Amino acid sequence: MKKLKELLNGVSIKNTYGDLEQEVCHVHFDSRKIERGDVFIAQRGVNVDGHLFITKAIEAGAAAVICEVLPEDLSDKIVYVVVADSSEALGVIASNYYDCPSTKMKLVGVTGTNGKTTTATLLYEMAKLFGFKAGLLSTVCNYIGEEKLPSTHTTPDALSINEYMYRMVEAGCVYCFMEVSSHSIHQKRIAGLDFDGAIFSNITHDHLDYHKTFRAYIEAKKAFFDGLPSHAFALTNADDKNGLVMLQNTKARKYTYSCRMMADFTCRIVERHLDGMLLKLNGQEVWTKFVGGFNAYNILAVYAASCLLGFDKEIVLKNVSLLVPVSGRFETLISGTGVMAIVDYAHTPDALENVLSTIKELIGKNNKIVTVAGAGGDRDKTKRPEMAAVACQYSDWVILTSDNPRSEKPEDIIRDMRAGVKTEWIAKVQSITDRKQAIREAIQMAGEGDVVLVAGKGHENYQEIKGIKHHFDDKEVVREVFNEL
């Protein structure tokens, strides 16, 4: 148990009512989890306002309520704390509740539209190759040392983040690497965390269903850098037109990386192959098991951050050659008949273009690209026609299919995508709502040396339809069809 006063250290408080020396048990922002002696934080969520559940929390036994607006009827048995921002307060209180675990490790956050998972995961692997215990919070999976935990969000809620980090400290982790989504920044889920480094990969068209404007999306990313402490490093992609924007107001030490111009850390692709690339990182050559210009940026960011963390540069280079691609990121499978399938998480126009342009560069002149692509339901609709247009531009055949339709009808999503199909492309585009059938059809259309790109879901092993997650794994389907050939 902790005193309420201890939990409030660093919180922007407007008023207090009651004894802050009172000891409390647990902290929750969900009134359904409240038990006697707990603290309830009335957080204003995206869909629900926690202030509506203050009465229920008190009835369940809450000893203290943190809120932005006091309820009309106050109880003299309850401690009330009025704060400027309950979401930010939640982050700070969560950190205090778990004894500020982020201050006991080197914490590095990775933000950007594409490349977050690969960069964060490879940094985790790099730390392990140096013999350190490390933690990872990512879209694909969370790790506490070697313990693997399922991931449900790119960035968990503030209480979960700090609980994970507390467990990392207990397990002896020295480093923690985490994806930092624009949603989590805007919703203050990372408030109270002590970052030692931040990496910006790039920013392209995504999440406009949430942020509404591209400017708001950029500002969410920038807010992460604006809040960095002076002891941290801020590493940005100078080749992205918004890369240097991230550094404008940060107190952190500023560094850049680039594959096109002079920067603190540079990369040049010397050789490209379907099974890897020869890169020159800050003038030194290294063979990697990664493919594509977008992965050159990811590898460069990993190299740069590793150096900024103080790892020996020569050993970093050696370890770069040992790193392997992340699950569902340009993951290749080859059939007995010589058809290559590539499963990739690409779910934005830019990511899809990166993958397809890479395939285009590497395959033979007489070989074909067959692309299976969809778009998620209940998400940014404006990118749907762009996704289809990119698929058509780079592919010989395109099959538009279901992704995670969620509450929408797959037919409606595909109709939105077809709006991006120009007249001259119509003949090479099919629509198959059943994703498994779409993958089967694509593979059957391909011959020896051809490439089938299955885009959009990558590592995911489910398909979300009308609120229910059904088991579905693109790689499993590809292997099943390969076995039928």
C-alpha positions in Angstrom: 0.0 0.0 0.0 1.0 3.6 -0.7 -0.1 6.9 0.7 -2.2 8.9 -1.8 0.3 11.8 -1.4 3.1 9.6 -2.8 1.0 8.6 -5.9 0.3 12.3 -6.6 4.0 13.3 -6.8 4.5 15.2 -10.1 0.7 15.5 -10.9 -0.7 18.9 -11.8 -3.3 19.3 -9.0 -6.0 22.0 -8.9 -7.7 21.2 -5.6 -7.8 18.5 -3.0 -10.6 17.5 -0.6 -9.7 15.1 2.2 -6.6 13.5 3.7 -3.8 12.9 1.2 -1.9 10.9 3.9 -4.5 8.2 3.5 -3.2 4.8 2.4 -4.7 3.3 -0.7 -4.6 -0.1 -2.4 -4.8 -0.3 -6.1 -5.2 2.2 -9.0 -7.8 1.8 -11.7 -9.5 3.8 -14.4 -12.1 1.1 -15.0 -14.8 1.4 -12.3 -15.6 -2.4 -12.7 -12.2 -3.3 -11.3 -12.5 -1.1 -8.1 -12.4 -2.8 -4.7 -12.3 -1.4 -1.2 -9.5 1.0 -0.6 -8.7 1.6 -4.3 -8.1 4.8 -6.2 -10.4 5.5 -9.2 -9.2 7.8 -12.0 -12.0 9.4 -14.0 -10.4 9.5 -17.3 -12.0 11.1 -20.4 -11.6 8.3 -23.0 -12.2 8.4 -26.7 -15.7 6.8 -26.4 -16.5 7.0 -22.7 -16.1 9.6 -20.0 -14.9 8.1 -16.7 -16.6 10.9 -14.8 -19.9 9.1 -15.5 -18.8 6.2 -13.3 -17.5 8.0 -10.2 -20.6 7.0 -8.2 -20.2 3.3 -9.2 -16.6 3.4 -8.2 -17.4 4.8 -4.8 -20.2 2.2 -4.4 -17.6 -0.5 -5.2 -15.4 0.8 -2.4 -13.1 3.5 -3.9 -11.3 5.5 -1.2 -10.1 8.3 -3.5 -11.3 9.8 -6.8 -9.0 11.6 -9.2 -11.0 13.7 -11.6 -11.1 16.9 -13.7 -14.6 17.9 -12.6 -16.0 17.2 -9.1 -19.3 15.3 -8.8 -22.3 17.3 -7.5 -22.6 15.2 -4.3 -19.4 14.9 -2.3 -18.9 12.3 0.4 -16.8 13.2 3.4 -15.5 9.6 3.4 -13.9 10.0 0.0 -10.7 11.9 -0.9 -11.2 13.9 -4.1 -8.4 15.3 -6.1 -9.1 17.7 -9.0 -6.4 17.6 -11.7 -5.9 19.5 -14.9 -5.8 16.4 -17.1 -6.9 13.0 -15.7 -5.2 11.1 -18.6 -1.9 12.7 -17.9 -2.4 12.2 -14.1 -3.1 8.5 -14.8 0.3 8.1 -16.5 2.2 9.9 -13.6 0.2 8.0 -10.9 0.8 4.7 -12.7 4.5 5.3 -12.7 4.5 6.3 -9.0 2.4 3.3 -8.1 5.0 0.9 -9.7 8.0 2.7 -8.2 8.9 4.6 -11.4 10.3 1.6 -13.3 11.2 3.6 -16.4 13.9 5.4 -14.4 15.5 2.1 -13.5 16.2 1.1 -17.2 17.3 2.7 -20.4 14.0 3.3 -22.1 13.9 4.0 -25.9 10.7 4.8 -27.8 10.2 4.4 -31.5 7.5 6.4 -33.3 6.5 6.9 -37.0 4.0 5.5 -39.4 6.1 2.6 -40.7 9.1 0.7 -39.2 8.2 1.0 -35.5 7.9 -2.7 -34.9 11.0 -3.7 -36.8 13.2 -1.0 -35.3 12.0 -1.7 -31.7 12.3 -5.4 -32.0 15.7 -5.3 -33.6 17.0 -3.0 -30.8 15.7 -5.6 -28.3 17.5 -8.3 -30.1 20.7 -6.1 -30.3 20.7 -5.6 -26.6 20.3 -9.4 -26.1 23.3 -10.0 -28.4 25.4 -7.8 -26.2 24.4 -10.0 -23.3 21.9 -7.7 -21.6 18.4 -8.5 -20.4 15.8 -6.4 -22.1 12.1 -5.8 -22.4 10.0 -5.1 -25.5 6.6 -3.5 -26.0 5.4 -3.9 -29.6 2.6 -4.6 -32.0 3.7 -8.1 -32.5 4.6 -9.2 -29.0 5.7 -8.0 -25.6 8.8 -9.5 -23.9 10.0 -9.4 -20.3 13.4 -10.8 -20.8 12.7 -14.1 -22.6 9.1 -14.3 -21.3 6.8 -13.8 -24.2 3.4 -12.0 -23.6 0.6 -11.4 -26.1 0.2 -7.9 -27.5 -3.3 -6.3 -28.0 -2.3 -2.7 -28.7 0.7 -1.0 -30.3 1.1 0.9 -27.0 -0.8 -0.5 -23.9 -2.6 1.7 -21.4 -0.5 3.6 -18.8 -1.1 1.1 -16.0 -0.2 -1.9 -18.2 2.9 -0.1 -19.5 4.2 0.5 -16.0 3.2 -2.9 -14.7 5.2 -4.5 -17.6 8.2 -2.2 -16.9 8.0 -3.0 -13.2 8.2 -6.7 -14.1 11.1 -6.0 -16.4 13.0 -4.3 -13.6 12.2 -7.2 -11.3 13.5 -9.6 -14.0 16.8 -7.7 -14.2 16.2 -5.9 -17.5 18.6 -3.1 -18.2 16.9 -1.8 -21.4 13.3 -1.5 -22.6 12.3 -0.7 -26.2 8.8 0.3 -27.1 6.7 1.3 -30.0 5.1 4.7 -29.3 1.9 5.1 -31.3 0.4 8.5 -32.2 -2.8 7.4 -30.3 -0.8 6.7 -27.1 0.9 10.1 -27.3 -2.3 12.0 -27.9 -4.1 10.0 -25.1 -1.1 10.7 -22.7 -0.5 6.9 -22.1 3.3 7.6 -22.0 2.9 10.4 -19.4 5.3 9.9 -16.5 7.8 7.8 -18.4 11.4 8.7 -18.3 12.7 8.2 -21.9 16.5 7.9 -22.6 16.0 8.0 -26.3 13.4 8.5 -29.1 13.5 7.5 -32.7 11.4 8.9 -35.5 11.1 6.7 -38.6 8.7 8.5 -41.0 5.2 9.9 -41.3 2.8 9.1 -44.1 -1.0 8.8 -44.6 -2.5 6.8 -41.7 -4.9 7.1 -38.7 -6.8 10.1 -40.1 -10.0 8.5 -38.9 -8.6 9.4 -35.4 -6.5 12.5 -35.9 -8.8 14.0 -38.6 -6.0 16.0 -40.2 -2.4 15.2 -41.2 -1.2 18.2 -39.3 -2.8 16.8 -36.1 -1.1 13.5 -36.8 2.3 15.2 -37.1 1.8 17.2 -34.0 1.0 14.0 -32.0 4.3 12.6 -33.0 6.1 15.8 -32.3 4.6 16.0 -28.8 6.6 12.9 -27.9 9.9 14.7 -28.8 8.8 17.9 -27.2 8.5 16.1 -23.9 11.9 14.4 -23.9 14.3 15.2 -21.0 17.7 16.8 -21.7 19.5 13.5 -20.8 17.8 11.7 -23.7 18.8 11.4 -27.4 16.4 12.4 -30.2 17.1 10.5 -33.4 15.2 11.4 -36.6 15.1 10.4 -40.2 16.4 13.4 -42.1 15.1 12.1 -45.4 11.5 12.4 -44.3 10.2 15.9 -45.0 8.8 16.1 -41.5 11.9 14.5 -39.8 13.6 17.7 -38.7 10.3 19.1 -37.4 10.5 16.5 -34.6 13.7 18.1 -33.3 12.5 21.8 -33.3 11.5 22.1 -29.6 13.1 19.1 -27.9 15.5 19.5 -25.0 17.1 16.1 -25.9 20.5 15.7 -27.7 19.7 15.9 -31.5 20.9 13.4 -34.1 19.9 12.6 -37.7 20.2 9.6 -39.9 19.9 9.4 -43.7 20.3 7.2 -46.8 20.4 10.2 -49.1 22.4 13.1 -47.6 25.0 14.0 -45.0 23.8 13.1 -41.5 25.2 11.9 -38.1 24.5 8.4 -39.3 24.4 7.4 -42.9 23.6 4.3 -45.0 24.2 3.3 -48.6 22.8 0.2 -50.3 25.8 -1.5 -52.1 24.0 -4.6 -53.3 20.4 -5.8 -53.4 19.3 -9.4 -53.4 16.0 -11.3 -52.6 17.7 -12.8 -49.6 19.4 -9.7 -48.2 21.4 -6.5 -48.8 25.0 -5.3 -48.5 24.9 -2.0 -46.7 27.5 0.6 -45.9 26.8 2.1 -42.5 28.9 5.2 -41.7 31.4 4.0 -44.3 31.6 0.4 -43.1 30.2 -2.5 -45.1 27.9 -5.1 -43.5 25.7 -7.9 -45.0 22.2 -8.0 -43.7 19.4 -10.5 -44.0 16.9 -7.8 -44.8 15.5 -6.7 -48.2 14.4 -3.3 -49.4 15.2 0.4 -49.0 12.7 0.8 -46.2 14.6 -1.9 -44.2 17.9 0.0 -44.9 16.3 2.8 -42.9 15.2 0.5 -40.1 18.7 -1.1 -39.9 20.3 2.4 -39.9 18.1 3.5 -37.1 19.0 0.4 -35.1 22.7 1.0 -35.8 22.5 4.7 -34.8 20.5 4.1 -31.6 22.8 1.3 -30.6 25.8 3.6 -30.9 24.0 6.4 -29.0 23.3 3.9 -26.2 27.0 3.4 -25.9 27.3 -0.1 -27.5 30.7 -0.8 -29.2 30.4 0.3 -32.9 32.4 -2.6 -34.3 30.4 -5.2 -32.3 27.2 -3.4 -33.4 28.2 -3.9 -37.0 28.9 -7.6 -36.4 25.6 -8.0 -34.6 23.7 -6.3 -37.4 24.6 -9.2 -39.7 23.1 -11.6 -37.2 19.7 -9.9 -37.0 16.7 -11.5 -38.8 13.4 -10.0 -40.1 10.5 -9.6 -37.7 7.5 -12.0 -38.1 5.1 -10.8 -40.9 7.5 -8.2 -42.2 8.6 -9.1 -45.7 8.5 -12.7 -44.7 9.2 -15.0 -47.7 7.9 -18.5 -48.4 8.8 -20.5 -51.5 6.7 -23.4 -53.0 8.1 -26.5 -54.6 7.1 -25.1 -58.0 9.3 -22.0 -57.5 6.5 -19.5 -56.6 7.6 -17.0 -53.9 5.0 -15.6 -51.5 5.8 -12.6 -49.4 3.7 -11.9 -46.3 3.9 -8.3 -45.1 2.0 -6.1 -42.6 1.9 -3.2 -45.1 -1.4 -1.5 -44.4 -0.8 2.0 -45.6 -0.2 3.3 -49.1 3.4 4.2 -48.4 4.2 0.9 -46.8 2.6 -1.0 -49.7 4.5 1.0 -52.2 7.8 0.4 -50.3 7.3 -3.4 -50.4 6.0 -3.6 -54.0 8.8 -1.3 -55.4 11.4 -3.5 -53.7 9.9 -6.6 -55.2 9.8 -4.9 -58.6 13.5 -4.1 -58.4 14.5 -7.6 -57.5 12.5 -10.0 -59.7 13.3 -11.0 -63.3 12.0 -8.9 -66.2 9.7 -11.8 -67.3 8.3 -12.5 -63.9 5.0 -11.3 -62.5 3.8 -9.8 -59.3 0.4 -10.8 -58.0 -0.9 -8.7 -55.0 -3.5 -9.6 -52.5 -4.6 -6.5 -50.6 -7.4 -5.2 -48.4 -8.1 -2.5 -46.0 -9.3 -2.5 -42.4 -12.9 -1.7 -41.4 -13.8 1.2 -39.1 -10.5 2.9 -39.9 -9.3 5.7 -42.2 -11.4 5.3 -45.3 -9.5 7.9 -47.3 -6.5 5.6 -47.8 -8.6 2.7 -49.3 -8.5 4.0 -52.9 -4.8 4.9 -52.5 -4.0 1.4 -51.4 -5.7 -0.1 -54.5 -4.0 2.5 -56.8 -0.5 1.6 -55.4 -1.3 -2.2 -55.8 -2.3 -1.7 -59.4 0.6 0.6 -60.3 3.2 -2.0 -59.3 1.5 -5.3 -59.9 0.6 -7.4 -62.9 -2.5 -8.8 -61.2 -4.4 -7.5 -58.1 -6.9 -9.2 -55.9 -8.8 -6.9 -53.6 -10.1 -8.8 -50.6 -11.1 -8.7 -46.9 -8.7 -7.6 -44.2 -10.2 -7.0 -40.8 -13.6 -5.8 -41.8 -14.7 -5.3 -38.1 -18.2 -3.9 -38.2 -18.2 -3.0 -41.9 -19.2 -5.2 -44.8 -16.1 -6.4 -46.8 -18.0 -5.6 -50.0 -18.3 -1.9 -48.9 -14.6 -1.7 -48.1 -13.6 -3.2 -51.5 -16.0 -0.8 -53.2 -14.1 2.1 -51.6 -10.8 0.6 -52.7 -12.0 0.1 -56.3 -12.5 3.9 -56.5 -8.7 4.1 -56.9 -8.6 1.7 -59.8 -8.1 3.6 -63.1 -9.8 2.5 -66.3 -6.6 1.0 -67.8 -6.2 -1.2 -64.7 -9.7 -2.7 -64.5 -8.8 -5.8 -66.5 -6.1 -6.9 -64.1 -8.2 -6.4 -60.9 -10.4 -9.0 -59.2 -12.5 -8.8 -56.0 -12.8 -11.8 -53.8 -14.2 -11.1 -50.3 -13.1 -14.5 -48.9 -9.4 -13.8 -47.9 -8.4 -17.5 -48.0 -9.9 -17.9 -51.4 -8.2 -14.7 -52.6 -4.8 -16.0 -51.5 -5.4 -19.4 -53.2 -6.4 -17.7 -56.4 -3.4 -15.5 -56.4 -1.0 -18.4 -55.9 -2.7 -20.4 -58.6 -2.2 -17.4 -61.0 1.6 -17.4 -60.3 4.3 -19.5 -62.0 7.9 -20.2 -61.4 9.8 -17.1 -60.5 6.7 -15.0 -59.9 6.0 -13.3 -56.6 2.7 -13.2 -54.7 2.5 -10.4 -52.1 -0.1 -11.0 -49.4 -0.4 -7.6 -47.7 -2.1 -6.0 -44.7 -2.1 -8.5 -41.9 1.5 -9.8 -41.5 2.0 -11.3 -38.1 -1.7 -11.3 -37.2 -3.3 -14.7 -36.6 -6.9 -13.6 -36.6 -9.5 -11.9 -38.7 -11.9 -9.5 -36.9 -15.5 -9.8 -38.2 -18.4 -8.1 -36.5 -16.6 -7.9 -33.2 -15.4 -11.5 -33.2 -11.8 -12.5 -33.8 -11.6 -15.7 -35.9 -8.3 -17.6 -36.3 -6.7 -16.6 -39.6 -3.0 -16.6 -40.4 -1.8 -15.6 -43.9 1.3 -17.7 -43.6 -0.7 -20.8 -42.7 -2.9 -20.3 -45.7 0.0 -19.8 -48.0 1.7 -23.0 -46.8 -1.6 -24.9 -47.1 -2.0 -23.8 -50.8 1.6 -24.5 -51.5 1.1 -28.1 -50.3 -1.8 -28.4 -52.8 0.3 -27.5 -55.8 
